[in-house]
Amino acid sequence: MDPIRVILADDHPILRAGLRAVLESDADIAIVAEASAGNEALGLVERHRPDVLVADIAMPGLDGLSLTARVVQDFPGTRVLILSVHKDKAYAIQAVTSGASGYLLKEAGTNELAVAIRAIARGESYLSP
């Protein structure tokens, strides 16, 4: 079985590095690219056509919600998992309304990230408890 192809998009380099380090230990997940801004992420999605885009809700330029709406419209084969520090349900509702398949809090455990990616890659939804 081919690995789940993932792009990481977050404006904090140390966070992207941490996400990469956590996910690289999973043989069924492959990081194909990283972006530090929404517009950059959109270009990488067009180029790589990943299975999953993991995107911060707040990034410079094109924010995570606007990025999600564009990806869902232009690249329906790519599902989006939004990462956020915001626990308020309103943010999760905005993410889902924008077309995200998942919403994960940045305070989640490291195993939960891979669980969420696998779930949305299978066509399911994933919301942090």
All heavy atoms as an XYZ file, in Angstrom:
951
protein
N       0.834     -1.181      0.000
C       0.000      0.000      0.000
C       0.884      1.252      0.000
O       1.855      1.337      0.748
C      -0.913     -0.030      1.221
C      -1.866      1.103      1.310
S      -2.942      0.838      2.741
C      -4.089      2.119      2.457
N       0.534      2.217     -0.827
C       1.306      3.454     -0.903
C       1.097      4.293      0.355
O       0.001      4.314      0.925
C       0.859      4.284     -2.117
C       1.255      3.635     -3.428
O       2.257      2.882     -3.438
O       0.573      3.872     -4.438
N       2.135      5.019      0.774
C       1.973      5.880      1.953
C       1.041      7.048      1.659
O       0.846      7.449      0.506
C       3.397      6.364      2.239
C       4.131      6.203      0.967
C       3.480      5.071      0.227
N       0.468      7.600      2.713
C      -0.367      8.800      2.620
C       0.578      9.970      2.398
O       1.465     10.236      3.211
C      -1.187      9.000      3.910
C      -2.082      7.790      4.163
C      -1.995     10.288      3.825
C      -2.670      7.742      5.570
N       0.380     10.677      1.287
C       1.247     11.810      0.938
C       0.713     13.082      1.606
O      -0.445     13.434      1.419
C       1.299     11.961     -0.575
C       1.934     10.730     -1.251
C       1.769     10.687     -2.763
N       1.761     11.964     -3.433
C       2.862     12.669     -3.782
N       4.051     12.189     -3.547
N       2.753     13.834     -4.391
N       1.587     13.750      2.371
C       1.179     14.877      3.213
C       2.036     16.103      2.939
O       3.252     15.992      2.770
C       1.297     14.493      4.715
C       0.995     15.674      5.626
C       0.387     13.315      5.036
N       1.388     17.262      2.919
C       2.092     18.552      2.920
C       1.801     19.210      4.268
O       0.654     19.228      4.726
C       1.633     19.463      1.765
C       2.129     18.900      0.434
C       2.143     20.902      1.970
C       1.700     19.712     -0.781
N       2.838     19.758      4.892
C       2.719     20.485      6.147
C       2.787     21.981      5.861
O       3.717     22.430      5.182
C       3.861     20.109      7.098
C       4.001     18.631      7.452
C       5.269     18.420      8.282
C       2.778     18.141      8.198
N       1.831     22.737      6.387
C       1.822     24.193      6.184
C       1.620     24.893      7.526
O       0.553     24.790      8.139
C       0.717     24.582      5.211
N       2.661     25.565      7.978
C       2.615     26.338      9.223
C       3.710     27.382      9.135
O       4.792     27.092      8.616
C       2.826     25.415     10.434
C       2.494     26.110     11.741
O       3.238     27.041     12.132
O       1.493     25.745     12.368
N       3.441     28.562      9.658
C       4.425     29.635      9.548
C       5.524     29.568     10.602
O       6.429     30.390     10.600
C       3.746     31.011      9.571
C       2.851     31.238     10.768
O       2.244     30.263     11.257
O       2.733     32.397     11.214
N       5.497     28.584     11.471
C       6.535     28.425     12.489
C       7.443     27.248     12.127
O       7.015     26.095     12.209
C       5.899     28.212     13.861
C       5.100     29.380     14.320
N       3.730     29.424     14.195
C       5.487     30.556     14.863
C       3.299     30.584     14.662
N       4.348     31.292     15.062
N       8.684     27.526     11.737
C       9.600     26.455     11.314
C       9.792     25.362     12.366
O       9.853     24.178     12.035
C      10.921     27.182     11.039
C      10.543     28.599     10.786
C       9.313     28.849     11.610
N       9.863     25.736     13.621
C      10.095     24.734     14.657
C       8.889     23.804     14.793
O       9.043     22.603     15.055
C      10.479     25.388     16.004
C      11.088     24.341     16.934
C       9.293     26.079     16.651
C      11.836     24.932     18.118
N       7.693     24.323     14.596
C       6.504     23.478     14.643
C       6.485     22.510     13.463
O       6.203     21.317     13.637
C       5.223     24.323     14.667
C       3.955     23.486     14.783
C       3.874     22.789     16.132
C       2.739     24.340     14.569
N       6.804     23.015     12.267
C       6.863     22.122     11.101
C       7.892     21.017     11.318
O       7.643     19.850     10.997
C       7.188     22.893      9.819
C       6.047     23.714      9.279
C       6.296     24.179      7.848
N       7.641     24.614      7.555
C       8.100     25.846      7.759
N       7.317     26.788      8.256
N       9.349     26.154      7.435
N       9.030     21.377     11.876
C      10.074     20.382     12.125
C       9.581     19.330     13.116
O       9.845     18.134     12.954
C      11.341     21.061     12.641
N       8.865     19.765     14.135
C       8.319     18.827     15.108
C       7.280     17.907     14.493
O       7.277     16.696     14.749
N       6.404     18.461     13.667
C       5.392     17.648     12.984
C       6.063     16.615     12.088
O       5.685     15.447     12.066
C       4.455     18.530     12.159
C       3.566     19.496     12.938
C       2.845     20.438     11.975
C       2.593     18.760     13.824
N       7.060     17.073     11.353
C       7.797     16.161     10.461
C       8.445     15.034     11.266
O       8.349     13.860     10.917
C       8.854     16.916      9.663
C       9.707     15.991      8.786
C      10.776     16.756      8.027
N      10.252     17.422      6.859
C      10.050     16.824      5.680
N      10.303     15.543      5.540
N       9.585     17.500      4.656
N       9.097     15.389     12.367
C       9.778     14.387     13.180
C       8.788     13.347     13.713
O       9.079     12.152     13.718
C      10.514     15.064     14.336
N       7.626     13.788     14.141
C       6.610     12.871     14.656
C       6.104     11.959     13.543
O       5.962     10.747     13.728
C       5.436     13.662     15.276
C       4.229     12.772     15.507
C       5.871     14.324     16.570
N       5.850     12.520     12.386
C       5.237     11.744     11.304
C       6.215     10.852     10.549
O       5.813      9.840      9.982
C       4.522     12.683     10.325
C       3.309     13.403     10.920
C       2.784     14.445      9.948
C       2.221     12.413     11.298
N       7.487     11.216     10.516
C       8.461     10.408      9.772
C       8.634      9.007     10.343
O       9.096      8.112      9.652
C       9.813     11.123      9.704
C       9.817     12.226      8.684
C      11.171     12.911      8.556
O      11.951     12.921      9.536
O      11.446     13.429      7.467
N       8.233      8.811     11.588
C       8.355      7.476     12.185
C       7.244      6.533     11.702
O       7.309      5.334     11.940
C       8.329      7.575     13.715
O       7.077      8.060     14.154
N       6.239      7.077     11.018
C       5.146      6.267     10.480
C       5.445      5.878      9.044
O       5.531      6.742      8.172
C       3.818      7.046     10.533
C       3.243      7.091     11.921
O       2.826      6.024     12.404
O       3.209      8.181     12.517
N       5.554      4.597      8.786
C       5.874      4.115      7.439
C       4.759      4.381      6.445
O       5.007      4.461      5.242
C       6.175      2.619      7.483
N       3.542      4.562      6.938
C       2.417      4.772      6.020
C       2.109      6.248      5.766
O       1.115      6.581      5.137
C       1.169      4.040      6.514
C       0.674      4.532      7.862
O       1.480      5.072      8.643
O      -0.533      4.360      8.143
N       2.982      7.163      6.232
C       2.813      8.598      6.008
C       4.117      9.151      5.447
O       5.191      8.918      6.006
C       2.431      9.334      7.308
C       1.068      8.834      7.811
C       2.415     10.845      7.086
C       0.661      9.390      9.157
N       4.035      9.887      4.333
C       5.214     10.490      3.710
C       5.012     11.996      3.575
O       4.023     12.441      2.977
C       5.452      9.875      2.337
N       5.939     12.774      4.130
C       5.893     14.231      3.980
C       6.517     14.552      2.627
O       7.684     14.246      2.389
C       6.690     14.943      5.099
C       6.241     14.471      6.478
C       6.563     16.459      4.940
C       4.786     14.656      6.781
N       5.726     15.166      1.731
C       6.221     15.461      0.387
C       6.667     16.911      0.226
O       7.407     17.223     -0.705
C       5.193     15.086     -0.704
C       4.945     13.580     -0.702
C       3.892     15.852     -0.550
N       6.211     17.802      1.130
C       6.611     19.208      1.041
C       6.184     19.937      2.309
O       5.349     19.449      3.071
C       5.988     19.877     -0.182
N       6.764     21.126      2.496
C       6.423     21.999      3.611
C       6.274     23.420      3.102
O       6.976     23.822      2.175
C       7.524     21.989      4.672
C       7.723     20.678      5.365
C       8.819     20.770      6.435
O       9.105     21.885      6.929
O       9.386     19.712      6.757
N       5.364     24.160      3.739
C       5.135     25.559      3.368
C       5.057     26.410      4.628
O       4.596     25.944      5.673
C       3.843     25.685      2.573
N       5.480     27.667      4.497
C       5.419     28.590      5.632
C       4.313     29.626      5.485
O       4.127     30.459      6.359
C       6.767     29.287      5.812
O       7.083     30.022      4.646
N       3.584     29.589      4.376
C       2.496     30.542      4.139
C       1.431     29.873      3.273
O       1.706     28.904      2.557
C       3.034     31.791      3.443
N       0.222     30.415      3.354
C      -0.899     29.828      2.626
C      -0.730     29.800      1.123
O      -1.020     28.784      0.475
N      -0.247     30.877      0.535
C      -0.059     30.914     -0.918
C       0.988     29.898     -1.369
O       0.825     29.242     -2.401
C       0.329     32.321     -1.385
C      -0.809     33.307     -1.253
O      -1.973     32.945     -1.409
N      -0.491     34.546     -0.945
N       2.032     29.768     -0.582
C       3.063     28.779     -0.883
C       2.465     27.366     -0.813
O       2.731     26.524     -1.674
C       4.219     28.917      0.105
C       5.339     27.915     -0.107
C       6.407     27.991      0.977
O       6.215     28.676      2.011
O       7.443     27.329      0.786
N       1.655     27.123      0.199
C       1.017     25.810      0.360
C       0.119     25.487     -0.827
O       0.128     24.362     -1.334
C       0.213     25.768      1.657
N      -0.619     26.470     -1.300
C      -1.507     26.258     -2.448
C      -0.701     25.837     -3.676
O      -1.072     24.900     -4.387
C      -2.324     27.520     -2.734
C      -3.404     27.397     -3.792
C      -4.437     26.344     -3.413
C      -4.071     28.757     -4.004
N       0.417     26.496     -3.914
C       1.282     26.129     -5.032
C       1.848     24.717     -4.889
O       1.939     23.971     -5.866
N       2.192     24.343     -3.670
C       2.726     22.997     -3.427
C       1.652     21.920     -3.598
O       1.936     20.833     -4.089
C       3.364     22.910     -2.037
C       4.664     23.694     -1.870
C       5.090     23.725     -0.407
C       5.762     23.124     -2.747
N       0.427     22.249     -3.208
C      -0.673     21.302     -3.427
C      -0.869     21.087     -4.919
O      -1.032     19.955     -5.376
C      -1.982     21.784     -2.748
C      -3.173     20.957     -3.209
C      -1.854     21.723     -1.234
N      -0.824     22.166     -5.681
C      -0.972     22.043     -7.134
C       0.153     21.183     -7.722
O      -0.079     20.341     -8.580
C      -0.966     23.420     -7.786
C      -1.131     23.351     -9.286
C      -1.234     24.725     -9.931
O      -0.887     25.737     -9.296
O      -1.670     24.768    -11.093
N       1.355     21.379     -7.226
C       2.518     20.657     -7.768
C       2.553     19.183     -7.347
O       2.836     18.310     -8.151
C       3.783     21.349     -7.289
C       5.051     20.699     -7.776
C       6.250     21.489     -7.359
N       7.463     20.776     -7.685
C       8.629     21.030     -7.163
N       8.761     22.008     -6.296
N       9.677     20.331     -7.506
N       2.264     18.903     -6.079
C       2.447     17.553     -5.539
C       1.167     16.718     -5.454
O       1.256     15.501     -5.304
C       3.092     17.615     -4.152
C       4.482     18.133     -4.158
N       5.561     17.366     -4.539
C       4.984     19.353     -3.841
C       6.667     18.090     -4.443
N       6.346     19.296     -4.030
N       0.006     17.374     -5.456
C      -1.284     16.679     -5.334
C      -1.270     15.669     -4.177
O      -1.473     14.468     -4.377
C      -1.662     15.986     -6.639
C      -1.651     16.882     -7.857
C      -2.768     17.920     -7.793
N      -2.610     18.918     -8.825
C      -3.437     19.079     -9.849
N      -4.483     18.300     -9.978
N      -3.210     20.028    -10.730
N      -1.067     16.164     -2.942
C      -1.002     15.246     -1.798
C      -2.379     14.682     -1.458
O      -3.410     15.215     -1.891
C      -0.509     16.155     -0.666
C      -1.107     17.485     -1.015
C      -0.984     17.566     -2.522
N      -2.373     13.642     -0.640
C      -3.625     13.096     -0.128
C      -4.184     14.002      0.957
O      -5.394     14.185      1.071
C      -3.390     11.697      0.453
C      -2.805     10.753     -0.572
O      -3.433     10.579     -1.633
O      -1.715     10.193     -0.316
N      -3.271     14.565      1.784
C      -3.671     15.377      2.932
C      -2.788     16.618      3.023
O      -1.569     16.532      2.890
C      -3.564     14.568      4.250
C      -3.879     15.435      5.458
C      -4.466     13.338      4.215
N      -3.429     17.740      3.285
C      -2.744     18.987      3.617
C      -3.016     19.251      5.087
O      -4.183     19.338      5.492
C      -3.261     20.153      2.776
C      -2.835     21.557      3.205
C      -1.323     21.733      3.082
C      -3.577     22.616      2.408
N      -1.952     19.348      5.887
C      -2.075     19.715      7.292
C      -1.723     21.198      7.362
O      -0.579     21.576      7.080
C      -1.122     18.882      8.180
C      -1.212     19.332      9.634
C      -1.435     17.391      8.049
N      -2.706     22.033      7.706
C      -2.509     23.481      7.631
C      -2.878     24.186      8.928
O      -3.923     23.908      9.532
C      -3.347     24.055      6.493
N      -2.026     25.114      9.321
C      -2.308     25.992     10.453
C      -3.499     26.874     10.083
O      -3.634     27.299      8.932
C      -1.070     26.843     10.732
C      -1.186     27.703     11.971
O      -2.144     27.540     12.755
O      -0.298     28.552     12.165
N      -4.336     27.171     11.053
C      -5.500     28.006     10.783
C      -5.102     29.459     10.509
O      -5.776     30.159      9.763
C      -6.522     27.917     11.949
C      -7.892     28.422     11.501
C      -6.013     28.640     13.179
C      -9.016     28.082     12.452
N      -3.973     29.899     11.108
C      -3.530     31.287     10.960
C      -2.140     31.326     10.346
O      -1.170     30.932     10.986
C      -3.521     31.983     12.315
N      -2.072     31.765      9.092
C      -0.785     31.894      8.392
C      -0.781     33.215      7.647
O      -1.839     33.760      7.331
C      -0.594     30.750      7.386
C      -0.327     29.416      7.999
S       0.006     28.156      6.749
C      -1.613     27.956      6.027
N       0.409     33.717      7.314
C       0.470     34.949      6.542
C      -0.066     34.755      5.120
O      -0.031     33.648      4.575
C       1.960     35.290      6.516
C       2.693     34.098      6.990
C       1.717     33.209      7.687
N      -0.561     35.833      4.561
C      -1.107     35.773      3.201
C      -2.459     35.101      3.220
O      -3.412     35.601      3.795
N      -2.517     33.957      2.638
C      -3.743     33.158      2.584
C      -3.849     32.369      3.888
O      -3.037     31.483      4.150
C      -3.647     32.221      1.379
C      -4.882     31.537      0.852
C      -5.923     32.556      0.391
C      -4.511     30.629     -0.305
N      -4.853     32.690      4.735
C      -4.973     31.994      6.014
C      -5.471     30.563      5.796
O      -5.870     30.187      4.696
C      -5.902     32.756      6.963
C      -7.335     32.802      6.483
O      -7.973     31.730      6.387
O      -7.833     33.908      6.219
N      -5.433     29.769      6.844
C      -5.787     28.363      6.737
C      -7.199     28.102      6.237
O      -7.426     27.143      5.493
N      -8.154     28.924      6.637
C      -9.538     28.722      6.198
C      -9.712     29.053      4.722
O     -10.363     28.304      3.982
C     -10.497     29.545      7.059
C     -10.503     29.203      8.550
C     -11.435     30.128      9.302
C     -10.861     27.744      8.787
N      -9.118     30.152      4.284
C      -9.181     30.516      2.860
C      -8.434     29.494      2.010
O      -8.886     29.113      0.932
C      -8.596     31.909      2.634
O      -9.308     32.874      3.368
N      -7.292     29.041      2.520
C      -6.519     28.001      1.841
C      -7.359     26.732      1.697
O      -7.400     26.119      0.631
C      -5.238     27.711      2.625
C      -4.400     26.512      2.176
C      -3.915     26.690      0.740
C      -3.230     26.314      3.136
N      -8.030     26.349      2.760
C      -8.876     25.153      2.730
C      -9.939     25.262      1.648
O     -10.124     24.326      0.854
C      -9.549     24.935      4.104
O      -8.530     24.716      5.077
C     -10.506     23.764      4.080
N     -10.630     26.388      1.612
C     -11.684     26.574      0.610
C     -11.128     26.444     -0.804
O     -11.752     25.814     -1.674
C     -12.356     27.927      0.806
N      -9.959     27.008     -1.051
C      -9.337     26.929     -2.385
C      -8.931     25.503     -2.726
O      -9.144     25.029     -3.841
C      -8.106     27.840     -2.463
C      -8.395     29.329     -2.409
C      -8.849     29.892     -3.749
N      -7.968     29.628     -4.843
C      -6.907     30.366     -5.179
N      -6.591     31.431     -4.485
N      -6.173     30.035     -6.229
N      -8.308     24.814     -1.775
C      -7.851     23.446     -2.015
C      -9.040     22.535     -2.298
O      -9.023     21.749     -3.250
C      -7.018     22.921     -0.822
C      -6.795     21.421     -0.925
C      -5.680     23.651     -0.758
N     -10.080     22.644     -1.497
C     -11.257     21.795     -1.672
C     -11.906     22.042     -3.038
O     -12.336     21.105     -3.704
C     -12.260     22.038     -0.520
C     -13.597     21.391     -0.795
C     -11.679     21.515      0.788
N     -11.936     23.294     -3.457
C     -12.539     23.637     -4.753
C     -11.658     23.195     -5.919
O     -12.143     22.582     -6.865
C     -12.770     25.137     -4.838
C     -13.312     25.588     -6.185
C     -13.442     27.097     -6.268
O     -13.672     27.762     -5.272
N     -13.289     27.637     -7.454
N     -10.364     23.499     -5.852
C      -9.474     23.275     -6.997
C      -8.813     21.899     -7.031
O      -8.410     21.446     -8.103
C      -8.375     24.351     -7.021
C      -8.931     25.756     -7.207
O     -10.112     25.897     -7.604
O      -8.187     26.719     -6.938
N      -8.684     21.255     -5.875
C      -7.984     19.966     -5.788
C      -8.786     19.002     -4.907
O      -8.380     18.684     -3.786
C      -6.571     20.168     -5.229
C      -5.800     21.222     -5.960
C      -5.681     22.499     -5.444
C      -5.234     20.943     -7.198
C      -4.992     23.487     -6.135
C      -4.541     21.925     -7.896
C      -4.425     23.205     -7.367
N      -9.911     18.542     -5.403
C     -10.805     17.716     -4.571
C     -10.191     16.407     -4.089
O     -10.705     15.797     -3.151
C     -12.011     17.468     -5.481
C     -11.551     17.758     -6.864
C     -10.430     18.748     -6.747
N      -9.085     15.976     -4.654
C      -8.415     14.764     -4.192
C      -7.583     14.976     -2.942
O      -7.099     14.021     -2.336
N      -7.414     16.229     -2.541
C      -6.646     16.558     -1.340
C      -7.598     16.935     -0.221
O      -8.441     17.810     -0.381
C      -5.680     17.734     -1.609
O      -4.747     17.348     -2.622
C      -4.915     18.122     -0.351
N      -7.453     16.258      0.905
C      -8.272     16.552      2.075
C      -7.448     17.406      3.028
O      -6.223     17.307      3.052
C      -8.748     15.261      2.705
C      -9.587     14.472      1.674
C     -10.155     13.203      2.143
N     -10.940     13.252      3.347
C     -12.259     13.465      3.399
N     -12.940     13.675      2.298
N     -12.890     13.458      4.556
N      -8.124     18.252      3.800
C      -7.426     19.217      4.654
C      -7.692     18.939      6.134
O      -8.839     18.769      6.547
C      -7.851     20.660      4.317
C      -7.114     21.667      5.197
C      -7.606     20.972      2.847
N      -6.594     18.930      6.896
C      -6.645     18.860      8.353
C      -6.143     20.198      8.881
O      -4.998     20.582      8.615
C      -5.750     17.729      8.871
C      -5.593     17.627     10.394
C      -6.926     17.329     11.060
C      -4.550     16.575     10.742
N      -7.000     20.926      9.582
C      -6.628     22.216     10.156
C      -6.030     21.997     11.541
O      -6.600     21.270     12.362
C      -7.851     23.159     10.258
C      -8.317     23.597      8.871
C      -7.557     24.375     11.139
C      -7.380     24.546      8.157
N      -4.894     22.633     11.793
C      -4.273     22.651     13.115
C      -4.552     24.010     13.741
O      -4.441     25.040     13.071
C      -2.755     22.488     13.011
C      -2.206     21.123     12.676
C      -0.687     21.200     12.598
C      -2.621     20.092     13.695
N      -4.890     24.015     15.027
C      -5.221     25.277     15.667
C      -4.966     25.237     17.162
O      -5.023     24.180     17.776
C      -6.705     25.600     15.414
O      -7.071     26.802     16.056
N      -4.721     26.402     17.734
C      -4.640     26.542     19.185
C      -6.013     26.872     19.767
O      -6.183     26.856     20.975
C      -3.630     27.638     19.608
C      -2.222     27.289     19.159
C      -4.048     28.995     19.100
N      -6.979     27.169     18.912
C      -8.296     27.630     19.358
C      -9.219     26.467     19.714
O      -9.581     25.668     18.863
C      -8.950     28.482     18.270
C      -8.129     29.665     17.880
N      -7.940     30.738     18.699
C      -7.416     29.913     16.748
C      -7.155     31.623     18.098
N      -6.810     31.137     16.919
N      -9.620     26.406     20.997
C     -10.511     25.357     21.473
C     -11.981     25.685     21.228
O     -12.828     24.811     21.314
C     -10.311     25.138     22.970
C      -8.968     24.583     23.340
C      -8.874     24.407     24.848
C      -7.501     23.948     25.251
N      -7.382     23.805     26.703
N     -12.284     26.923     20.957
C     -13.667     27.369     20.762
C     -14.297     26.630     19.581
O     -13.716     26.570     18.494
C     -13.673     28.877     20.508
C     -15.050     29.487     20.494
O     -16.023     28.792     20.156
O     -15.147     30.678     20.825
N     -15.491     26.065     19.780
C     -16.191     25.319     18.734
C     -16.388     26.144     17.469
O     -16.448     25.588     16.376
C     -17.559     24.852     19.224
C     -17.527     23.729     20.195
C     -18.957     23.328     20.550
C     -18.976     22.405     21.727
N     -20.356     22.039     22.089
N     -16.507     27.455     17.629
C     -16.747     28.317     16.464
C     -15.635     28.173     15.424
O     -15.901     28.201     14.219
C     -16.879     29.774     16.899
N     -14.407     28.003     15.869
C     -13.298     27.831     14.928
C     -13.409     26.506     14.187
O     -13.166     26.434     12.982
C     -11.950     27.920     15.658
C     -11.588     29.323     16.061
C     -11.833     29.772     17.352
C     -11.002     30.204     15.165
C     -11.509     31.065     17.738
C     -10.670     31.489     15.533
C     -10.931     31.917     16.821
O     -10.605     33.192     17.192
N     -13.764     25.454     14.897
C     -13.933     24.151     14.254
C     -15.073     24.198     13.240
O     -14.967     23.651     12.144
C     -14.190     23.072     15.301
N     -16.139     24.885     13.598
C     -17.275     25.027     12.670
C     -16.845     25.791     11.428
O     -17.181     25.404     10.304
C     -18.473     25.702     13.380
C     -19.055     24.746     14.431
C     -19.536     26.132     12.378
C     -20.046     25.383     15.382
N     -16.075     26.854     11.604
C     -15.567     27.614     10.456
C     -14.691     26.735      9.572
O     -14.770     26.802      8.345
C     -14.750     28.831     10.918
C     -15.564     29.985     11.409
C     -14.651     31.129     11.801
O     -13.805     31.001     12.693
N     -14.809     32.250     11.131
N     -13.861     25.912     10.185
C     -12.972     25.035      9.412
C     -13.785     24.047      8.587
O     -13.531     23.863      7.387
C     -12.014     24.298     10.346
N     -14.755     23.416      9.204
C     -15.588     22.435      8.497
C     -16.411     23.125      7.411
O     -16.537     22.616      6.300
C     -16.482     21.666      9.494
C     -17.501     20.805      8.776
C     -15.615     20.813     10.414
N     -16.928     24.296      7.705
C     -17.691     25.065      6.711
C     -16.818     25.436      5.520
O     -17.295     25.470      4.385
C     -18.286     26.343      7.358
O     -19.131     25.956      8.442
C     -19.096     27.138      6.363
N     -15.533     25.663      5.762
C     -14.596     25.984      4.683
C     -14.230     24.761      3.854
O     -13.613     24.879      2.805
C     -13.319     26.603      5.253
O     -13.594     27.834      5.866
N     -14.582     23.578      4.362
C     -14.320     22.351      3.620
C     -13.299     21.420      4.250
O     -12.971     20.378      3.679
N     -12.781     21.784      5.426
C     -11.799     20.918      6.088
C     -12.434     19.591      6.473
O     -13.594     19.537      6.868
C     -11.227     21.605      7.325
N     -11.651     18.538      6.369
C     -12.097     17.213      6.784
C     -11.788     16.951      8.241
O     -12.287     15.994      8.823
C     -11.409     16.149      5.939
O     -11.761     16.305      4.590
N     -10.919     17.783      8.821
C     -10.551     17.585     10.210
C     -10.085     18.864     10.872
O      -9.687     19.825     10.204
N     -10.163     18.859     12.195
C      -9.741     19.990     13.021
C      -9.032     19.403     14.232
O      -9.635     18.647     15.006
C     -10.956     20.804     13.462
C     -10.638     22.089     14.177
C     -10.409     23.257     13.450
C     -10.597     22.160     15.556
C     -10.138     24.455     14.099
C     -10.325     23.346     16.221
C     -10.105     24.488     15.479
O      -9.820     25.684     16.123
N      -7.749     19.707     14.373
C      -6.936     19.140     15.437
C      -6.304     20.262     16.244
O      -5.693     21.168     15.672
C      -5.845     18.245     14.838
C      -4.952     17.498     15.810
C      -5.748     16.458     16.598
C      -3.806     16.825     15.059
N      -6.446     20.175     17.560
C      -5.813     21.163     18.427
C      -4.318     20.904     18.514
O      -3.884     19.747     18.559
C      -6.439     21.116     19.822
C      -7.897     21.551     19.889
C      -8.458     21.304     21.289
C      -8.051     23.009     19.494
N      -3.544     21.974     18.552
C      -2.092     21.839     18.627
C      -1.637     21.235     19.951
O      -0.519     20.745     20.044
C      -1.408     23.190     18.390
C      -1.489     23.626     16.942
C      -0.700     24.897     16.708
C      -0.728     25.277     15.235
N       0.031     26.509     14.989
N      -2.508     21.212     20.921
C      -2.163     20.602     22.201
C      -2.389     19.087     22.207
O      -2.104     18.418     23.195
C      -2.964     21.238     23.330
C      -4.443     20.908     23.287
C      -5.237     21.578     24.388
O      -4.834     22.650     24.859
O      -6.259     21.017     24.770
N      -2.853     18.545     21.096
C      -3.121     17.110     20.999
C      -1.835     16.306     21.178
O      -0.731     16.794     20.918
C      -3.747     16.783     19.641
N      -1.998     15.075     21.575
C      -0.854     14.178     21.702
C      -0.270     13.855     20.338
O      -0.955     13.937     19.316
N       0.987     13.466     20.324
C       1.661     13.208     19.047
C       1.001     12.082     18.261
O       0.949     12.135     17.038
C       3.152     12.902     19.267
O       3.276     11.820     20.184
C       3.875     14.118     19.810
N       0.489     11.070     18.922
C      -0.173      9.967     18.219
C      -1.461     10.412     17.536
O      -1.856      9.853     16.513
C      -0.471      8.811     19.171
C       0.779      8.128     19.653
O       1.846      8.267     19.058
N       0.657      7.395     20.735
N      -2.123     11.409     18.114
C      -3.399     11.859     17.575
C      -3.253     12.466     16.179
O      -4.148     12.361     15.356
C      -4.062     12.850     18.529
C      -5.517     13.101     18.189
C      -6.235     13.970     19.206
O      -5.675     14.251     20.297
O      -7.365     14.382     18.907
N      -2.121     13.084     15.897
C      -1.891     13.670     14.577
C      -1.952     12.589     13.500
O      -2.649     12.739     12.495
C      -0.548     14.396     14.527
C      -0.130     14.961     13.175
C      -1.136     15.992     12.667
C       1.264     15.566     13.280
N      -1.253     11.501     13.697
C      -1.262     10.414     12.715
C      -2.641      9.777     12.615
O      -3.094      9.430     11.515
C      -0.215      9.362     13.076
N      -3.324      9.643     13.732
C      -4.688      9.089     13.722
C      -5.597      9.976     12.873
O      -6.370      9.489     12.048
C      -5.233      8.948     15.169
C      -6.725      8.662     15.172
C      -4.475      7.862     15.914
N      -5.501     11.280     13.066
C      -6.333     12.221     12.307
C      -6.003     12.164     10.814
O      -6.907     12.156      9.966
C      -6.131     13.637     12.838
N      -4.730     12.123     10.470
C      -4.328     12.055      9.061
C      -4.862     10.784      8.418
O      -5.417     10.817      7.316
C      -2.792     12.155      8.924
C      -2.341     13.578      9.241
C      -2.338     11.734      7.523
C      -0.838     13.749      9.355
N      -4.712      9.663      9.096
C      -5.203      8.396      8.538
C      -6.718      8.424      8.353
O      -7.236      7.948      7.341
C      -4.807      7.235      9.437
C      -3.355      6.881      9.350
C      -3.043      5.614     10.163
N      -1.621      5.467     10.320
C      -0.939      5.819     11.426
N      -1.558      6.294     12.481
N       0.372      5.664     11.457
N      -7.420      8.986      9.323
C      -8.887      9.042      9.242
C      -9.340      9.862      8.044
O     -10.179      9.405      7.254
C      -9.469      9.620     10.534
N      -8.782     11.053      7.875
C      -9.265     11.869      6.758
C      -8.780     11.331      5.410
O      -9.462     11.489      4.408
C      -8.982     13.375      6.941
C      -7.522     13.718      6.845
C      -9.573     13.880      8.241
C      -7.274     15.208      6.781
N      -7.639     10.647      5.404
C      -7.175     10.025      4.159
C      -8.128      8.904      3.729
O      -8.269      8.630      2.533
C      -5.758      9.484      4.327
N      -8.796      8.265      4.708
C      -9.788      7.221      4.406
C     -11.139      7.802      4.008
O     -12.078      7.065      3.741
C     -10.004      6.322      5.632
C      -8.885      5.390      5.954
C      -9.292      4.379      7.033
N      -9.808      4.984      8.255
C      -9.079      5.253      9.341
N      -7.780      4.967      9.359
N      -9.636      5.782     10.400
N     -11.258      9.128      4.045
C     -12.521      9.762      3.689
C     -13.413     10.071      4.871
O     -14.550     10.499      4.718
N     -12.889      9.863      6.075
C     -13.639     10.167      7.294
C     -13.360     11.596      7.729
O     -12.466     12.253      7.219
C     -13.223      9.192      8.408
C     -13.458      7.737      8.070
C     -12.811      6.789      9.058
O     -12.327      7.245     10.120
O     -12.772      5.585      8.769
N     -14.115     12.059      8.720
C     -13.864     13.347      9.346
C     -13.164     13.104     10.676
O     -13.288     12.020     11.254
C     -15.175     14.083      9.600
O     -15.815     14.378      8.396
N     -12.423     14.110     11.139
C     -11.779     13.996     12.450
C     -11.832     15.352     13.140
O     -11.374     16.349     12.586
C     -10.319     13.552     12.315
C      -9.721     13.227     13.653
C      -9.781     11.933     14.153
C      -9.179     14.225     14.458
C      -9.281     11.636     15.411
C      -8.683     13.934     15.719
C      -8.745     12.646     16.190
O      -8.267     12.352     17.438
N     -12.382     15.345     14.341
C     -12.428     16.566     15.156
C     -11.827     16.258     16.506
O     -12.154     15.230     17.117
C     -13.869     17.063     15.332
C     -14.607     17.426     14.050
C     -16.061     17.754     14.363
C     -13.934     18.610     13.357
N     -10.967     17.144     16.994
C     -10.409     16.963     18.336
C     -11.554     16.845     19.333
O     -12.540     17.574     19.238
C      -9.536     18.161     18.717
O      -8.289     18.089     18.118
N     -11.397     15.929     20.275
C     -12.473     15.745     21.282
C     -12.740     16.988     22.027
O     -12.988     17.824     22.326
C     -11.918     14.682     22.215
C     -10.927     13.936     21.415
C     -10.366     14.914     20.433
